[in-house]
């Protein structure tokens, strides 16, 4: 029998922040390019300049981690709210919902969920 997701989260068996890899096929290419550029900077900057760059990159990484953590929490809350709303309503009464993934004005979509 498999363990519940709550059990796995509580016991530290799941590490979402360590396993998320963007599905974009260009991701690895961009990662490699960034590594190449960092190596080139390491070769061309003084030790003091490179140390300053590393401090900057560490600070940006920390900010990015905070942003991703907040994004994860907000997305989780939204997903939970959607599930609760669906569970507590007669889905046939909701009507159709038009979702635009890229672009579009959300005010133009059919919002019968009110």
N, C-alpha and C positions, 0 to 999 in steps of 0.2 A: 504494500500500500504506500502510495507517495505521500509525503508530508505536505500539509497545507502551506500556502504562500505565507500566511501570517507566522506559522511556526518557523519557516525558513528565514524570514526577515528578522524575527526575534533572536534567533540563534546565530545570525550572521552568516548564513549559508548563501545569501544572495547579495551581490555587490553591484547594483545597477550603475553606479558612477564609474566602475572599473571595466565594465563590459560593453558600454555603449560605443559603437563605432558607426559613424554616419554611413548611410547606404549609398551615398554618391560615389560612383566609380572613380571620380577624380581625387578622392580623399587621399589615397596613398601617394599619388603623384604630387599633390600639394605638400604633404608631409615630407616627402623626399626633397622637394625644392627648398622648403624651409630649412631642413638640415644642411643642405649644400650651402645655402646663404650664410647660415650661422658659422659653418666651418670657414667660409671665406672671410667673414668678419673676424673670427678668432685669429686667422693668419695675418690680417692687415691692421688690426687695432693694437694699441699698446696694452699691456696687462691691466693698467688702470682703467682704460677706456672699455676693455672687454668686461671687466668686473662691474663697471657701471651698467653696461648693457645687460649683463646677467641679473643684476638687481632689478632693473626695469622689467625684464621678462618674467622674473619670479613674481613681482607685484602684479603684472598683468594676468599671469596664470592664476594667482590667488583671487583676483577680481572675477575672472572667468568662472572659476569654481563656484564662487558665491552666486553668480548669475545663473549658472546651470542648476544649482541646488534650488534656487527660488523658482526657476522655470519648472523643474520636476515637481515641486510641491504644488504649484498652481495648477499644473496639468492634471495631477492626481486628484486634487480637490474638484476640479471641473468634471473629470470623469466620474467621480463618486456622486456628484450632484446630478449628473445626467442619469446615472443608474437609479438613483433614488426617485427622480422625477418619473422615469419610465415605469418603475415598479409601482409607484403610487397613482398612476393614471391609466385610464383605458386608452391604450395606444391607438385604437381605431378612431378615437376622438381628436387626436393630435392633428391629423391631416398631413399633407405632404410638406416636406422641407427641402428647399433647394440650397445646396452648399456649393460655394465657389472656393476651390482650393487656391487658385492663383488669381489675384486681382479681383475686379468686380466690386460693386458697392453693396455692402451687407444690408443697406436699407432697401435695396431693390428686391430682396429675396422674400419669399412667402414666410411670414412669421405667424403661424396659427397656434403657437404653443401657449400664448399669453395666459 
